[in-house]
């Protein structure tokens, strides 16, 4: 991957030493920004609803230069996830350099929380850079960070997402303790769900029978962005297929030219979430949506390393799996 760098110097004397406490704060600011960008990227790619799978956040760790005044990427070759996140980070700093910015539309509470955190990270970095200059970017294309879009970013950082029109993945289930009350769950969070006035009892029962759905309405989250309640839900959409274009684990990631398509489902009696891919023989069942997705990605990478990155020879079903895997990544 290409090398990215972040260098800090005094605004008055570029040759002066930068105090450790100043360099440390700025390095933490950049790392926080990269981590939040990485988390948003992964949650978009994997469609997870809560925290990242174990170990994935470590994929976004930067390293300090010997001078103590620079921060850079490690150059690991375990996929393009870190490089892509660094590219987005530079784009966010470029965006802050503009004289004005227009807040981006957000389609779900995950993206809204991500935008809110990213804006706050950029503002914190700008504040800690007072009296200093930071240059950033890939080698050969370094540019200076300037905070020109503060007003726009402050609006994003202060955005109220406590009850925004949005969408969330999960299932409508009955409250075991209260008759006629419905809950919404993803296997980790189980929260009250209140339907809009135009939604009939028959519609609600249909959503319940459908199993896994995407619910749209006012998504209420707590201070940490965790699901707390659903209000005014006007529709629950069935999605019989889900496509993954990048497979991600704690060790590596793989971008596919053709997405791998899985069939998702939820068994309310057993309380398990399932992802199935018949061509690869993958059939994952876990107690939460996020765990099922993470396990699906882990198993796919295992198959990839076994049947796509190895020459074989393969016969029968193994040859079919190898051929199918290769068709996802090679024209």
ZIRA-V263036 format. One record per residue. N is the residue number from 0. PHI is phi in whole degrees, -180 to 180 (none if undefined). OMEGA is omega in whole degrees, 0 to 359 (999 if undefined). Layout:
# ZIRA-V263036
n: <N | N>
phi: <PHI | PHI>
omega: <OMEGA | OMEGA>
This chain:
# ZIRA-V263036
n: <0 | 1 | 2 | 3 | 4 | 5 | 6 | 7 | 8 | 9 | 10 | 11 | 12 | 13 | 14 | 15 | 16 | 17 | 18 | 19 | 20 | 21 | 22 | 23 | 24 | 25 | 26 | 27 | 28 | 29 | 30 | 31 | 32 | 33 | 34 | 35 | 36 | 37 | 38 | 39 | 40 | 41 | 42 | 43 | 44 | 45 | 46 | 47 | 48 | 49 | 50 | 51 | 52 | 53 | 54 | 55 | 56 | 57 | 58 | 59 | 60 | 61 | 62 | 63 | 64 | 65 | 66 | 67 | 68 | 69 | 70 | 71 | 72 | 73 | 74 | 75 | 76 | 77 | 78 | 79 | 80 | 81 | 82 | 83 | 84 | 85 | 86 | 87 | 88 | 89 | 90 | 91 | 92 | 93 | 94 | 95 | 96 | 97 | 98 | 99 | 100 | 101 | 102 | 103 | 104 | 105 | 106 | 107 | 108 | 109 | 110 | 111 | 112 | 113 | 114 | 115 | 116 | 117 | 118 | 119 | 120 | 121 | 122 | 123 | 124 | 125 | 126 | 127 | 128 | 129 | 130 | 131 | 132 | 133 | 134 | 135 | 136 | 137 | 138 | 139 | 140 | 141 | 142 | 143 | 144 | 145 | 146 | 147 | 148 | 149 | 150 | 151 | 152 | 153 | 154 | 155 | 156 | 157 | 158 | 159 | 160 | 161 | 162 | 163 | 164 | 165 | 166 | 167 | 168 | 169 | 170 | 171 | 172 | 173 | 174 | 175 | 176 | 177 | 178 | 179 | 180 | 181 | 182 | 183 | 184 | 185 | 186 | 187 | 188 | 189 | 190 | 191 | 192 | 193 | 194 | 195 | 196 | 197 | 198 | 199 | 200 | 201 | 202 | 203 | 204 | 205 | 206 | 207 | 208 | 209 | 210 | 211 | 212 | 213 | 214 | 215 | 216 | 217 | 218 | 219 | 220 | 221 | 222 | 223 | 224 | 225 | 226 | 227 | 228 | 229 | 230 | 231 | 232 | 233 | 234 | 235 | 236 | 237 | 238 | 239 | 240 | 241 | 242 | 243 | 244 | 245 | 246 | 247 | 248 | 249 | 250 | 251 | 252 | 253 | 254 | 255 | 256 | 257 | 258 | 259 | 260 | 261 | 262 | 263 | 264 | 265 | 266 | 267 | 268 | 269 | 270 | 271 | 272 | 273 | 274 | 275 | 276 | 277 | 278 | 279 | 280 | 281 | 282 | 283 | 284 | 285 | 286 | 287 | 288 | 289 | 290 | 291 | 292 | 293 | 294 | 295 | 296 | 297 | 298 | 299 | 300 | 301 | 302 | 303 | 304 | 305 | 306 | 307 | 308 | 309 | 310 | 311 | 312 | 313 | 314 | 315 | 316 | 317 | 318 | 319 | 320 | 321 | 322 | 323 | 324 | 325 | 326 | 327 | 328 | 329 | 330>
phi: <none | -74 | -87 | -108 | -137 | -133 | -120 | -123 | -136 | -68 | -70 | -93 | -146 | -64 | -93 | -75 | -70 | -98 | -55 | -58 | -65 | -71 | -59 | -64 | -62 | -67 | -63 | -65 | -60 | -65 | -65 | -61 | -63 | -65 | -62 | -69 | -65 | -62 | -63 | -64 | -60 | -66 | -66 | -67 | -68 | -94 | 62 | -76 | -108 | -129 | -73 | -70 | -57 | -53 | 89 | -68 | -63 | -68 | -70 | -111 | -86 | -97 | -120 | -87 | -75 | -63 | -77 | 80 | -110 | -135 | -132 | -151 | -79 | -83 | 78 | -67 | -112 | -116 | 128 | -111 | -60 | -65 | -62 | -65 | -66 | -66 | -63 | -66 | -57 | -63 | -65 | -66 | -69 | -61 | -62 | -68 | -73 | -69 | -69 | -154 | -135 | -109 | -55 | -78 | -68 | -120 | -99 | -153 | -66 | -65 | -67 | -63 | -64 | -61 | -63 | -63 | -67 | -63 | -61 | -64 | -64 | -65 | -64 | -63 | -61 | -62 | -64 | -74 | -90 | -58 | 90 | -134 | -121 | -116 | -109 | -149 | 126 | -72 | -55 | 92 | -142 | -77 | -139 | -91 | -84 | -133 | -94 | -105 | -109 | -59 | -60 | -65 | -69 | -64 | -65 | -66 | -66 | -93 | -56 | -87 | -112 | -66 | -156 | -104 | -61 | -164 | -141 | -151 | -94 | 170 | -143 | -88 | -131 | -78 | -76 | -67 | -104 | -137 | -67 | 69 | -110 | -113 | -123 | -125 | -137 | -121 | 94 | -112 | -100 | -126 | -132 | -63 | -128 | -120 | -91 | -65 | -60 | -81 | -90 | -83 | -56 | -65 | -63 | -63 | -62 | -65 | -61 | -62 | -70 | -70 | 78 | -72 | -142 | -108 | -97 | -117 | 170 | -93 | -94 | -93 | -124 | -87 | -62 | -94 | 86 | -81 | -62 | -120 | -171 | -117 | -126 | 51 | -69 | -105 | -163 | -130 | -100 | -80 | -128 | -72 | -134 | -136 | -112 | -113 | -100 | -138 | -97 | -131 | -134 | -67 | -97 | -162 | -141 | -141 | -88 | -101 | -71 | -119 | -67 | -88 | -106 | -121 | -104 | -92 | -159 | -137 | -106 | -66 | -68 | -92 | 68 | -123 | -109 | -127 | -130 | -128 | -135 | -67 | -62 | -102 | 71 | -91 | -145 | -105 | -128 | -141 | -77 | -146 | -61 | -61 | -66 | -65 | -64 | -61 | -67 | -62 | -65 | -60 | -69 | -61 | -64 | -59 | -64 | -62 | -68 | -85 | -114 | -104 | -91 | -106 | -82 | 90 | -75 | -116 | -134 | 60 | -63 | -64 | -65 | -65 | -63 | -60 | -65 | -66 | -59 | -65 | -69 | -80 | -119 | -120 | -69>
omega: <179 | 184 | 175 | 179 | 176 | 185 | 183 | 176 | 176 | 178 | 182 | 183 | 184 | 181 | 182 | 176 | 176 | 181 | 183 | 183 | 178 | 179 | 181 | 180 | 182 | 178 | 178 | 179 | 180 | 180 | 178 | 179 | 180 | 180 | 180 | 175 | 180 | 180 | 179 | 179 | 183 | 181 | 174 | 183 | 187 | 183 | 177 | 187 | 182 | 184 | 182 | 173 | 183 | 174 | 184 | 180 | 178 | 178 | 186 | 182 | 176 | 179 | 181 | 177 | 184 | 182 | 184 | 181 | 183 | 180 | 183 | 176 | 187 | 179 | 179 | 180 | 180 | 182 | 184 | 185 | 181 | 180 | 179 | 179 | 178 | 177 | 177 | 178 | 179 | 178 | 178 | 177 | 175 | 180 | 178 | 179 | 182 | 180 | 176 | 177 | 177 | 179 | 180 | 175 | 177 | 184 | 177 | 186 | 178 | 179 | 179 | 178 | 178 | 179 | 180 | 180 | 181 | 178 | 178 | 179 | 181 | 178 | 179 | 178 | 181 | 180 | 182 | 179 | 181 | 182 | 182 | 180 | 175 | 170 | 187 | 174 | 177 | 178 | 180 | 180 | 180 | 176 | 185 | 178 | 175 | 179 | 179 | 185 | 186 | 184 | 180 | 181 | 177 | 177 | 178 | 182 | 180 | 183 | 179 | 179 | 184 | 178 | 185 | 173 | 188 | 181 | 182 | 180 | 177 | 182 | 175 | 182 | 178 | 174 | 183 | 185 | 183 | 180 | 179 | 177 | 182 | 178 | 175 | 185 | 169 | 180 | 176 | 175 | 172 | 191 | 177 | 174 | 180 | 185 | 178 | 185 | 183 | 181 | 184 | 175 | 178 | 177 | 182 | 179 | 178 | 177 | 180 | 180 | 184 | 181 | 184 | 182 | 167 | 181 | 178 | 180 | 177 | 183 | 181 | 180 | 177 | 184 | 180 | 179 | 179 | 181 | 181 | 183 | 173 | 180 | 175 | 178 | 184 | 182 | 172 | 185 | 173 | 172 | 185 | 181 | 172 | 183 | 175 | 181 | 175 | 178 | 190 | 172 | 179 | 184 | 188 | 172 | 184 | 176 | 183 | 174 | 176 | 185 | 171 | 185 | 180 | 177 | 181 | 176 | 179 | 178 | 183 | 180 | 180 | 182 | 181 | 180 | 187 | 171 | 184 | 175 | 190 | 182 | 181 | 181 | 179 | 177 | 187 | 173 | 182 | 183 | 176 | 178 | 182 | 180 | 179 | 179 | 180 | 180 | 177 | 179 | 178 | 183 | 178 | 180 | 176 | 179 | 180 | 182 | 182 | 189 | 180 | 181 | 176 | 183 | 181 | 8 | 178 | 179 | 175 | 183 | 179 | 178 | 178 | 178 | 180 | 180 | 180 | 179 | 181 | 180 | 179 | 186 | 184 | 180 | 999>
